[in-house]
């Protein structure tokens, strides 16, 4: 008998403590968040979803967000309309179940319904994140640029994927 996948659900206010903990476990790949900052970001987000009690989550912004990330600004300077994947993370014990792929597929559908044709993201080049590079390549993302940010402490690769119908 095949086990049904856990549903993809809207992030709720009650999820913030669990999201903060999961995010900060992966701060090297994402970035550290304080509770107040997470609350503000969730309020600005175009798309936030979770799987399970918090096996995985994703948070994305569109071009109209009030967001001060240098990566978001990079895309805003180059694209008139886009969805930016700010963070997606799967808990260590839930990896290999297809959660990230399902969240992205749901995002692509949601973004298309919202009239978007491009989804963007960034992946660390230094410190490197080869698993994320490979994952995004399998989803059809292509590298569109790079940058050194945070006073030279981090370098990133920028990716974009066309989701036109």
VENHU-V352893 format. One record per helix or strand of 2 or more residues. SS is the DSSP state (H for helix, E for strand). FROM is the first residue (numbers start at 0). TO is the last residue. Records with the same first field share a line. If there is no record, write none. Layout:
SS = FROM-TO ; FROM-TO
This chain:
E = 7-9 ; 46-50 ; 55-61 ; 82-89 ; 117-125 ; 141-148 ; 153-161
H = 12-24 ; 34-43 ; 69-77 ; 91-93 ; 98-112 ; 129-137 ; 149-151
